[in-house]
Amino acid sequence: MEPLKKLIKQATAQIDRERELFASQLKITGVQMSVIDFLSNHKNYIASQNEIEHEFNIQRSTTTIMLQRMEKRGLIIRINDDKDKRKKQAKLTEKSLKLVPKIKQYMKQDNEEVVRNLSTAEIDVITSFLQDIRDGRAND
């Protein structure tokens, strides 16, 4: 039997390839597509840099570079946080908002394909298992 974490890593690589392929049709990267999707789920399409770091489990420096690149491409604008001027927020631009319906449709179809042949109970077990790995509880 193959180690589960190896299979998860291989599955993640395939998921990333598929997302990159779709995103390239929109002339963005898979990561940019994920950030646009994340921001589109927030009120006024704004989230703090900290929220983005937490959502994608990435370092502050990586987030800063990613957001700077997205800003250069006109996908987001970075603004100061009203409560703390030292903190930055990212907000979707009109250019990104035009992509949101296509991204949402892709994400919905992608998820439907993954769960199509699974029961609700199986989905619950898999979800719990993956959350445990994500949260570092799989080694407890």
Backbone as ProteinMPNN parsed JSONL, in Angstrom:
{"seq_chain_A": "MEPLKKLIKQATAQIDRERELFASQLKITGVQMSVIDFLSNHKNYIASQNEIEHEFNIQRSTTTIMLQRMEKRGLIIRINDDKDKRKKQAKLTEKSLKLVPKIKQYMKQDNEEVVRNLSTAEIDVITSFLQDIRDGRAND", "coords_chain_A": {"N_chain_A": [[0.853, -1.191, 0.0], [0.551, 2.197, -0.855], [2.013, 5.036, 0.789], [-0.191, 7.244, 2.476], [0.234, 10.049, 2.695], [1.98, 10.502, 0.615], [0.333, 9.958, -1.584], [-1.525, 12.005, -1.187], [0.089, 14.237, -1.623], [0.724, 13.839, -4.338], [-1.849, 14.003, -5.418], [-2.445, 16.639, -4.791], [-0.591, 17.953, -6.413], [-1.65, 17.335, -8.922], [-4.138, 18.599, -8.752], [-3.241, 21.247, -8.588], [-2.035, 21.499, -11.14], [-4.298, 21.281, -12.806], [-5.778, 23.519, -11.981], [-3.991, 25.572, -12.665], [-3.998, 25.298, -15.434], [-6.667, 25.973, -16.09], [-6.733, 28.603, -15.038], [-4.83, 29.834, -16.644], [-6.202, 30.21, -18.985], [-7.683, 32.384, -18.317], [-5.79, 34.221, -18.203], [-4.32, 34.509, -15.874], [-2.637, 33.342, -12.876], [-2.856, 30.161, -11.132], [-2.679, 30.546, -8.37], [-3.298, 33.268, -8.193], [-5.922, 33.116, -9.077], [-7.053, 31.677, -6.96], [-6.752, 33.524, -4.878], [-8.352, 35.627, -5.812], [-10.822, 34.315, -5.76], [-11.008, 33.852, -2.994], [-11.068, 36.539, -1.99], [-13.411, 37.371, -3.198], [-15.357, 36.286, -1.66], [-15.603, 37.86, 0.538], [-16.93, 40.631, 2.385], [-17.446, 43.564, 0.568], [-15.367, 42.787, -1.003], [-12.849, 42.778, 0.185], [-9.963, 41.938, 2.095], [-7.727, 41.47, 4.835], [-4.132, 41.468, 4.726], [-3.144, 39.689, 6.591], [-5.288, 37.888, 6.876], [-5.232, 36.687, 4.382], [-2.698, 35.491, 4.43], [-3.149, 33.608, 6.455], [-5.276, 32.055, 5.363], [-4.071, 30.84, 3.117], [-1.898, 29.723, 4.216], [0.734, 30.846, 4.18], [3.874, 32.678, 4.266], [4.438, 36.044, 5.488], [6.182, 37.589, 3.856], [6.043, 36.218, 1.408], [3.344, 36.558, 0.834], [3.244, 39.343, 0.573], [4.835, 39.776, -1.743], [3.322, 38.317, -3.627], [0.889, 39.768, -3.591], [1.806, 42.265, -4.443], [2.528, 41.657, -7.07], [0.022, 40.979, -8.085], [-1.218, 43.419, -7.833], [0.269, 44.989, -9.637], [-0.608, 43.832, -11.991], [-3.129, 44.733, -12.066], [-5.143, 43.403, -10.731], [-5.802, 43.572, -8.073], [-6.151, 46.153, -5.562], [-4.085, 47.611, -3.138], [-4.703, 48.685, 0.072], [-4.583, 50.827, 2.969], [-5.37, 49.609, 6.211], [-8.242, 50.644, 7.906], [-8.327, 50.662, 10.687], [-5.731, 50.253, 11.554], [-3.054, 51.739, 10.379], [-0.61, 50.66, 9.698], [-1.083, 48.19, 8.716], [-2.009, 46.286, 5.821], [-4.585, 45.944, 3.361], [-6.217, 43.977, 0.865], [-8.005, 44.531, -2.088], [-10.392, 43.603, -4.495], [-10.27, 44.515, -7.953], [-12.125, 46.063, -10.66], [-11.379, 44.662, -12.925], [-10.712, 42.114, -11.893], [-13.164, 41.458, -10.755], [-14.691, 40.94, -12.978], [-13.805, 38.459, -13.66], [-14.688, 36.811, -11.659], [-17.295, 35.394, -11.869], [-16.638, 33.308, -13.729], [-14.57, 32.023, -12.379], [-15.887, 31.18, -10.043], [-17.732, 29.383, -11.168], [-15.98, 27.463, -12.218], [-14.757, 26.539, -9.828], [-16.97, 25.453, -8.517], [-17.804, 23.402, -10.308], [-15.468, 21.885, -10.306], [-15.331, 20.968, -7.652], [-17.709, 19.499, -7.566], [-17.101, 17.437, -9.351], [-15.148, 16.06, -7.892], [-16.525, 15.068, -5.656], [-18.567, 13.619, -6.706], [-18.98, 10.742, -6.824], [-19.079, 10.027, -4.192], [-20.417, 9.293, -0.955], [-22.303, 11.198, 1.481], [-21.403, 10.569, 4.038], [-18.856, 9.516, 3.462], [-17.627, 11.799, 2.399], [-17.636, 13.398, 4.691], [-15.85, 11.944, 6.371], [-13.456, 12.029, 4.866], [-13.073, 14.8, 4.732], [-12.725, 15.442, 7.472], [-10.407, 13.947, 7.984], [-8.522, 15.19, 6.244], [-8.56, 17.773, 7.31], [-7.469, 17.252, 9.829], [-4.839, 16.552, 9.091], [-4.046, 18.984, 7.909], [-4.176, 20.643, 10.147], [-2.224, 19.626, 11.741], [-2.837, 17.529, 13.427], [-2.744, 14.919, 12.667], [-0.573, 13.478, 13.425], [-0.826, 13.014, 16.09]], "CA_chain_A": [[0.0, 0.0, 0.0], [1.317, 3.447, -0.923], [1.773, 5.926, 1.923], [-1.268, 8.196, 2.204], [0.73, 11.417, 2.482], [2.535, 10.535, -0.736], [-0.822, 10.076, -2.483], [-2.09, 13.349, -1.013], [1.005, 15.158, -2.31], [0.534, 13.651, -5.776], [-3.173, 14.533, -5.744], [-2.324, 18.099, -4.719], [0.12, 18.382, -7.62], [-2.606, 17.24, -10.033], [-5.098, 19.69, -8.559], [-2.546, 22.49, -8.958], [-1.894, 21.52, -12.609], [-5.614, 21.544, -13.391], [-6.122, 24.923, -11.699], [-3.114, 26.421, -13.483], [-4.472, 25.218, -16.808], [-7.876, 26.799, -16.205], [-6.381, 30.001, -14.779], [-4.095, 30.371, -17.793], [-7.216, 30.643, -19.959], [-8.127, 33.707, -17.857], [-4.557, 35.02, -18.217], [-3.854, 34.676, -14.501], [-2.084, 32.096, -12.34], [-3.748, 29.43, -10.234], [-2.654, 31.214, -7.063], [-4.075, 34.504, -8.335], [-7.321, 32.702, -9.149], [-7.477, 31.323, -5.602], [-6.859, 34.765, -4.095], [-9.553, 36.318, -6.296], [-11.96, 33.577, -5.208], [-11.042, 34.133, -1.553], [-11.524, 37.92, -1.767], [-14.792, 37.526, -3.674], [-16.25, 35.795, -0.601], [-15.568, 38.816, 1.635], [-17.717, 41.855, 2.251], [-16.779, 44.603, -0.226], [-14.236, 42.165, -1.709], [-11.628, 43.224, 0.876], [-9.46, 41.127, 3.208], [-6.414, 41.909, 5.292], [-3.01, 40.62, 4.333], [-3.083, 38.606, 7.594], [-6.306, 36.885, 6.539], [-4.749, 35.971, 3.201], [-1.599, 34.641, 4.919], [-3.744, 32.498, 7.207], [-6.063, 31.217, 4.449], [-3.215, 30.072, 2.215], [-0.81, 29.182, 5.03], [1.982, 31.325, 3.591], [4.601, 33.676, 5.038], [4.145, 37.442, 5.198], [6.979, 38.051, 2.713], [5.472, 35.583, 0.213], [2.069, 37.224, 0.592], [3.535, 40.69, 0.088], [5.274, 39.683, -3.146], [2.179, 37.874, -4.422], [-0.062, 40.873, -3.708], [2.434, 43.293, -5.273], [2.396, 41.207, -8.46], [-1.39, 41.094, -8.465], [-1.509, 44.848, -7.968], [0.877, 45.412, -10.907], [-1.445, 43.311, -13.086], [-4.446, 45.361, -11.985], [-6.12, 42.459, -10.197], [-6.194, 44.068, -6.748], [-5.491, 47.347, -5.057], [-3.729, 47.447, -1.726], [-5.081, 49.883, 0.813], [-4.31, 50.773, 4.403], [-6.45, 49.208, 7.104], [-8.804, 51.816, 8.592], [-8.074, 50.587, 12.125], [-4.29, 50.235, 11.812], [-2.431, 52.196, 9.125], [0.556, 49.835, 9.394], [-1.547, 46.96, 8.084], [-2.531, 46.422, 4.461], [-5.701, 45.13, 2.915], [-6.298, 43.785, -0.582], [-9.37, 44.671, -2.598], [-10.514, 43.264, -5.908], [-10.537, 45.587, -8.911], [-13.15, 45.734, -11.659], [-10.79, 43.634, -13.792], [-10.888, 40.826, -11.207], [-14.589, 41.179, -10.561], [-15.201, 40.366, -14.233], [-13.384, 37.057, -13.699], [-15.293, 36.071, -10.546], [-18.282, 34.368, -12.256], [-15.964, 32.166, -14.362], [-13.827, 31.328, -11.324], [-16.876, 30.503, -9.192], [-18.266, 28.248, -11.917], [-14.931, 26.445, -12.252], [-14.6, 25.972, -8.481], [-18.161, 24.641, -8.246], [-17.723, 22.186, -11.125], [-14.312, 21.115, -9.846], [-15.727, 20.287, -6.416], [-18.74, 18.517, -7.896], [-16.422, 16.28, -9.95], [-14.427, 15.334, -6.853], [-17.436, 14.401, -4.718], [-19.667, 13.0, -7.464], [-19.211, 9.327, -6.51], [-18.9, 9.825, -2.756], [-21.585, 9.516, -0.098], [-22.124, 12.264, 2.463], [-20.569, 10.021, 5.119], [-17.479, 9.454, 2.96], [-17.141, 13.184, 2.315], [-17.376, 13.835, 6.067], [-14.636, 11.272, 6.852], [-12.317, 12.582, 4.125], [-12.909, 16.19, 5.174], [-12.15, 15.404, 8.813], [-9.051, 13.428, 7.836], [-7.677, 16.233, 5.645], [-8.442, 18.87, 8.285], [-6.508, 16.807, 10.847], [-3.5, 16.7, 8.512], [-3.79, 20.419, 7.773], [-4.018, 21.27, 11.467], [-1.138, 18.971, 12.451], [-3.354, 16.55, 14.394], [-2.619, 13.57, 12.13], [0.551, 12.798, 14.09], [-1.12, 12.908, 17.524]], "C_chain_A": [[0.893, 1.246, 0.0], [1.019, 4.301, 0.31], [0.737, 7.002, 1.553], [-0.755, 9.611, 1.936], [1.372, 11.565, 1.108], [1.402, 10.71, -1.75], [-1.454, 11.47, -2.4], [-1.232, 14.375, -1.744], [0.833, 15.058, -3.826], [-0.821, 14.214, -6.227], [-3.15, 16.061, -5.75], [-1.624, 18.647, -5.959], [-0.82, 18.352, -8.832], [-3.646, 18.349, -9.944], [-4.485, 21.012, -8.989], [-2.387, 22.601, -10.472], [-3.215, 21.878, -13.273], [-6.02, 23.006, -13.184], [-5.289, 25.878, -12.532], [-3.591, 26.452, -14.94], [-5.715, 26.083, -17.004], [-7.533, 28.279, -16.044], [-5.662, 30.622, -15.969], [-5.051, 30.838, -18.891], [-7.757, 32.033, -19.607], [-6.964, 34.697, -17.82], [-4.114, 35.436, -16.812], [-3.225, 33.355, -14.066], [-3.118, 31.414, -11.449], [-3.811, 30.062, -8.86], [-3.468, 32.498, -7.123], [-5.566, 34.19, -8.394], [-7.85, 32.378, -7.751], [-7.644, 32.56, -4.73], [-8.099, 35.545, -4.516], [-10.796, 35.637, -5.735], [-12.119, 33.87, -3.722], [-11.59, 35.538, -1.289], [-12.977, 38.11, -2.189], [-15.804, 37.053, -2.645], [-16.297, 36.726, 0.604], [-16.413, 40.049, 1.334], [-16.868, 42.92, 1.553], [-15.522, 44.108, -0.925], [-12.89, 42.594, -1.129], [-11.271, 42.221, 1.967], [-8.087, 41.664, 3.584], [-5.343, 40.962, 4.779], [-2.89, 39.451, 5.308], [-4.088, 37.507, 7.29], [-5.856, 36.037, 5.347], [-3.625, 35.018, 3.597], [-2.163, 33.396, 5.606], [-4.481, 31.53, 6.271], [-5.177, 30.297, 3.613], [-1.99, 29.484, 2.91], [0.551, 29.537, 4.427], [2.574, 32.442, 4.447], [4.222, 35.093, 4.596], [4.894, 37.921, 3.951], [6.447, 37.479, 1.398], [4.167, 36.266, -0.163], [2.295, 38.612, 0.014], [3.92, 40.664, -1.388], [4.107, 39.301, -4.054], [1.202, 39.025, -4.649], [0.514, 42.018, -4.549], [2.302, 42.927, -6.757], [0.953, 41.331, -8.948], [-1.777, 42.554, -8.657], [-0.944, 45.382, -9.291], [0.041, 44.982, -12.109], [-2.861, 43.879, -13.06], [-5.528, 44.46, -11.443], [-6.634, 42.865, -8.823], [-5.635, 45.473, -6.571], [-5.198, 47.08, -3.588], [-4.006, 48.771, -1.042], [-4.719, 49.707, 2.284], [-5.562, 50.344, 5.146], [-6.934, 50.443, 7.847], [-8.428, 51.848, 10.071], [-6.593, 50.673, 12.477], [-3.56, 50.532, 10.503], [-1.187, 51.396, 8.75], [0.173, 48.575, 8.636], [-2.163, 47.262, 6.719], [-3.717, 45.495, 4.241], [-5.634, 45.017, 1.393], [-7.761, 43.843, -0.981], [-9.384, 44.351, -4.082], [-10.812, 44.501, -6.746], [-11.667, 45.148, -9.842], [-12.658, 44.628, -12.592], [-10.978, 42.246, -13.178], [-12.351, 40.468, -11.06], [-15.221, 40.585, -11.82], [-14.86, 38.882, -14.35], [-14.122, 36.186, -12.681], [-16.34, 35.053, -10.996], [-17.651, 33.129, -12.895], [-15.217, 31.343, -13.321], [-14.79, 30.542, -10.434], [-17.425, 29.254, -9.886], [-17.246, 27.115, -11.975], [-14.813, 25.751, -10.895], [-15.77, 25.047, -8.154], [-18.093, 23.319, -9.015], [-16.589, 21.271, -10.656], [-14.663, 20.323, -8.589], [-16.764, 19.199, -6.694], [-18.121, 17.256, -8.507], [-15.746, 15.417, -8.884], [-15.378, 14.518, -5.986], [-18.544, 13.593, -5.402], [-19.977, 11.566, -7.037], [-19.029, 9.006, -5.027], [-20.212, 10.062, -2.015], [-21.286, 10.68, 0.85], [-21.219, 11.796, 3.6], [-19.102, 9.952, 4.687], [-16.859, 10.848, 2.87], [-16.792, 13.695, 3.705], [-16.083, 13.234, 6.615], [-13.403, 11.868, 6.174], [-12.03, 14.014, 4.579], [-12.247, 16.244, 6.536], [-10.692, 14.961, 8.775], [-8.101, 14.5, 7.297], [-7.51, 17.429, 6.577], [-7.455, 18.507, 9.388], [-5.072, 16.938, 10.332], [-3.132, 18.178, 8.43], [-3.454, 21.06, 9.114], [-2.93, 20.605, 12.323], [-1.581, 17.95, 13.474], [-3.185, 15.116, 13.906], [-1.51, 12.783, 12.812], [0.322, 12.614, 15.582], [-1.389, 11.48, 17.936]], "O_chain_A": [[1.861, 1.333, 0.756], [-0.102, 4.29, 0.816], [0.785, 7.585, 0.47], [-1.26, 10.294, 1.045], [1.314, 12.637, 0.506], [1.508, 11.523, -2.668], [-1.865, 12.039, -3.412], [-1.755, 15.273, -2.405], [0.8, 16.076, -4.517], [-0.921, 14.827, -7.29], [-3.762, 16.696, -6.608], [-2.019, 19.684, -6.493], [-0.781, 19.252, -9.671], [-3.991, 18.965, -10.953], [-5.129, 21.807, -9.674], [-2.581, 23.679, -11.035], [-3.248, 22.688, -14.2], [-6.54, 23.649, -14.095], [-5.799, 26.873, -13.048], [-3.585, 27.499, -15.586], [-5.804, 26.837, -17.973], [-7.992, 29.113, -16.825], [-5.859, 31.798, -16.272], [-4.734, 31.762, -19.64], [-8.227, 32.765, -20.478], [-7.134, 35.86, -17.453], [-3.612, 36.538, -16.591], [-3.274, 32.367, -14.799], [-4.122, 32.014, -11.066], [-4.877, 30.112, -8.246], [-4.241, 32.788, -6.21], [-6.38, 34.917, -7.825], [-8.966, 32.761, -7.403], [-8.577, 32.635, -3.93], [-8.82, 36.068, -3.666], [-11.722, 36.31, -5.283], [-13.229, 34.109, -3.245], [-12.48, 35.707, -0.455], [-13.694, 38.92, -1.602], [-16.986, 37.381, -2.745], [-16.961, 36.417, 1.593], [-16.582, 40.445, 0.181], [-15.712, 43.142, 1.915], [-14.706, 44.906, -1.387], [-11.913, 42.755, -1.86], [-12.144, 41.716, 2.673], [-7.379, 42.238, 2.756], [-5.615, 39.809, 4.444], [-2.568, 38.337, 4.895], [-3.777, 36.324, 7.429], [-6.074, 34.826, 5.314], [-3.598, 33.869, 3.154], [-1.708, 32.278, 5.366], [-4.318, 30.315, 6.386], [-5.491, 29.122, 3.424], [-1.155, 28.834, 2.281], [1.396, 28.673, 4.195], [1.876, 33.069, 5.244], [3.75, 35.306, 3.479], [4.312, 38.58, 3.089], [6.406, 38.182, 0.388], [3.912, 36.525, -1.339], [1.613, 39.013, -0.929], [3.393, 41.439, -2.186], [3.925, 39.888, -5.121], [0.739, 39.235, -5.77], [-0.224, 42.67, -5.289], [2.004, 43.782, -7.591], [0.702, 41.738, -10.082], [-2.57, 42.883, -9.54], [-1.614, 46.146, -9.985], [-0.012, 45.682, -13.12], [-3.687, 43.555, -13.912], [-6.712, 44.713, -11.664], [-7.763, 42.543, -8.452], [-4.768, 45.919, -7.323], [-5.965, 46.412, -2.894], [-3.599, 49.834, -1.512], [-4.569, 48.588, 2.774], [-6.678, 50.681, 4.751], [-6.122, 51.21, 8.364], [-8.231, 52.919, 10.645], [-6.236, 51.114, 13.57], [-3.463, 49.671, 9.629], [-0.75, 51.445, 7.6], [1.017, 47.961, 7.983], [-2.747, 48.322, 6.491], [-3.832, 44.427, 4.844], [-5.055, 45.873, 0.724], [-8.633, 43.287, -0.314], [-8.502, 44.772, -4.831], [-11.513, 45.413, -6.307], [-12.102, 43.997, -9.807], [-13.432, 43.761, -12.998], [-11.363, 41.307, -13.875], [-12.734, 39.309, -11.222], [-16.177, 39.815, -11.733], [-15.543, 38.136, -15.052], [-14.172, 34.964, -12.825], [-16.282, 33.912, -10.535], [-18.09, 32.011, -12.626], [-15.226, 30.113, -13.37], [-14.54, 29.381, -10.11], [-17.563, 28.199, -9.265], [-17.597, 25.948, -11.802], [-14.774, 24.523, -10.821], [-15.575, 23.977, -7.577], [-18.299, 22.249, -8.443], [-16.734, 20.05, -10.616], [-14.328, 19.144, -8.478], [-16.699, 18.11, -6.123], [-18.559, 16.142, -8.219], [-15.769, 14.189, -8.967], [-15.06, 13.386, -5.621], [-19.361, 12.961, -4.733], [-21.149, 11.215, -6.904], [-18.847, 7.846, -4.655], [-21.011, 10.917, -2.397], [-20.133, 11.087, 0.994], [-20.365, 12.549, 4.067], [-18.209, 10.292, 5.463], [-15.696, 11.041, 3.227], [-15.767, 14.353, 3.884], [-15.3, 13.935, 7.255], [-12.416, 12.176, 6.842], [-10.875, 14.387, 4.784], [-11.306, 17.011, 6.737], [-9.844, 15.536, 9.458], [-7.008, 14.694, 7.829], [-6.437, 18.031, 6.629], [-6.686, 19.359, 9.836], [-4.189, 17.386, 11.064], [-2.039, 18.576, 8.834], [-2.566, 21.907, 9.207], [-2.736, 20.971, 13.482], [-0.782, 17.539, 14.315], [-3.458, 14.181, 14.659], [-1.511, 11.552, 12.78], [1.201, 12.103, 16.276], [-1.652, 11.216, 19.109]]}, "name": "protein", "num_of_chains": 1, "seq": "MEPLKKLIKQATAQIDRERELFASQLKITGVQMSVIDFLSNHKNYIASQNEIEHEFNIQRSTTTIMLQRMEKRGLIIRINDDKDKRKKQAKLTEKSLKLVPKIKQYMKQDNEEVVRNLSTAEIDVITSFLQDIRDGRAND"}
